[in-house]
């Protein structure tokens, strides 16, 4: 079993920055591909970013490309999401997800597509609020 715990959410003004962290516990954590999914009130779950287990590939939603950066530190079993130039449309609960399948993340990258896949592991989520 793998447990995911997110942190780093909060409130920020438009144009501001936040860094989310997701710590994975469990022996197989470093073997999993990991990503971030968000859900705003009244909206469907939306893919944000993902990174392969060896950090060789990253995937982003078009809406965050150039503003968000995903990275991971396998020695610390931690995945990060650096978020810059935040705007009110980024307001959502951000969930960390982990899966054995890279395609499960890659499929939803690029143009907006609601995430209908049930990843192997999910965190509890962390709230990000962007408002003036």
C-alpha positions as CSV (number, residue, x, y, z in Angstrom):
1,X,0.0,0.0,0.0
2,X,1.1,3.6,-0.7
3,X,-0.2,6.6,1.1
4,X,0.0,10.1,-0.3
5,X,0.0,13.3,1.8
6,X,-0.2,16.7,0.2
7,X,0.8,20.0,1.7
8,X,1.5,23.5,0.6
9,X,-1.9,24.8,-0.3
10,X,-3.2,28.2,0.8
11,X,-4.5,31.5,-0.3
12,X,-2.6,33.8,-2.7
13,X,-3.3,36.8,-4.8
14,X,-3.4,36.7,-8.6
15,X,0.1,36.6,-10.0
16,X,1.4,34.9,-6.9
17,X,3.1,31.5,-6.4
18,X,2.7,28.4,-4.4
19,X,4.6,25.1,-4.2
20,X,2.7,21.9,-3.4
21,X,4.3,18.8,-2.0
22,X,3.2,15.2,-2.0
23,X,5.0,12.7,0.2
24,X,4.5,9.1,-0.7
25,X,5.0,6.4,1.9
26,X,5.3,2.7,1.1
27,X,8.0,0.5,-0.4
28,X,6.8,0.8,-4.0
29,X,6.3,4.6,-4.0
30,X,9.4,5.3,-6.2
31,X,8.2,2.8,-8.8
32,X,5.0,4.8,-9.5
33,X,4.3,7.5,-11.9
34,X,2.8,10.5,-10.1
35,X,0.7,13.5,-10.9
36,X,-1.6,16.3,-9.8
37,X,-5.3,16.4,-10.4
38,X,-7.5,19.4,-9.4
39,X,-11.2,19.9,-8.9
40,X,-12.9,23.2,-8.6
41,X,-16.4,23.5,-7.0
42,X,-19.1,22.3,-9.3
43,X,-16.6,21.2,-11.9
44,X,-15.1,17.9,-13.0
45,X,-11.7,16.6,-12.1
46,X,-9.0,18.1,-14.3
47,X,-5.6,16.9,-15.1
48,X,-2.8,19.3,-14.1
49,X,0.6,17.7,-14.4
50,X,2.4,14.4,-14.1
51,X,5.9,13.0,-14.0
52,X,7.2,9.5,-14.8
53,X,8.8,7.4,-12.1
54,X,12.3,8.1,-13.5
55,X,11.6,11.8,-14.1
56,X,12.4,11.3,-17.8
57,X,9.0,12.6,-18.9
58,X,6.6,15.3,-17.7
59,X,3.1,16.1,-18.9
60,X,1.0,19.2,-18.5
61,X,-2.4,20.5,-19.2
62,X,-2.3,23.3,-21.7
63,X,-3.9,25.6,-19.1
64,X,-0.9,25.4,-16.8
65,X,2.0,24.9,-19.3
66,X,4.6,27.5,-18.8
67,X,3.3,28.4,-15.4
68,X,3.5,25.2,-13.4
69,X,6.5,22.8,-13.0
70,X,6.3,19.3,-11.7
71,X,9.4,17.6,-10.2
72,X,10.2,14.7,-7.9
73,X,12.8,13.6,-5.5
74,X,12.7,9.8,-5.2
75,X,15.2,9.8,-2.4
76,X,12.6,11.7,-0.4
77,X,9.6,10.0,-2.0
78,X,8.3,13.5,-2.7
79,X,6.6,15.1,-5.8
80,X,6.4,18.9,-6.1
81,X,4.3,21.2,-8.1
82,X,5.7,24.7,-8.4
83,X,2.9,27.1,-9.4
84,X,3.6,30.5,-10.7
85,X,1.5,33.3,-12.2
86,X,-1.6,32.0,-10.5
87,X,-5.0,33.2,-11.5
88,X,-8.5,32.8,-10.0
89,X,-9.2,29.9,-12.5
90,X,-6.5,27.9,-10.7
91,X,-8.6,27.9,-7.5
92,X,-9.4,24.2,-6.7
93,X,-8.6,21.3,-4.4
94,X,-5.4,19.8,-5.7
95,X,-5.0,16.0,-5.3
96,X,-1.8,14.0,-5.7
97,X,-2.2,10.8,-7.5
98,X,0.0,7.8,-8.2
99,X,-0.3,5.0,-10.7
100,X,1.6,2.1,-12.3
101,X,0.6,3.3,-15.7
102,X,2.2,6.3,-17.4
103,X,-0.5,6.3,-20.1
104,X,-3.1,6.9,-17.4
105,X,-1.6,10.4,-16.9
106,X,-0.4,11.1,-20.5
107,X,-3.8,10.4,-21.9
108,X,-5.3,13.4,-20.1
109,X,-2.5,15.8,-20.8
110,X,-2.7,18.7,-23.3
111,X,-6.1,20.1,-24.0
112,X,-8.7,20.0,-21.3
113,X,-10.3,16.6,-20.7
114,X,-12.1,15.6,-17.5
115,X,-10.3,12.9,-15.7
116,X,-12.4,9.8,-15.6
117,X,-9.7,7.4,-14.6
118,X,-9.4,6.0,-11.1
119,X,-5.7,6.1,-10.2
120,X,-4.2,3.5,-8.0
121,X,-3.6,5.9,-5.1
122,X,-4.9,9.3,-4.1
123,X,-4.1,11.9,-1.5
124,X,-6.6,13.7,0.6
125,X,-6.2,17.0,-1.3
126,X,-5.0,20.5,-0.5
127,X,-7.0,23.7,-1.1
128,X,-5.5,26.4,-3.4
129,X,-7.4,29.7,-3.5
130,X,-6.4,32.5,-5.8
131,X,-8.3,35.8,-5.2
132,X,-7.6,39.5,-4.6
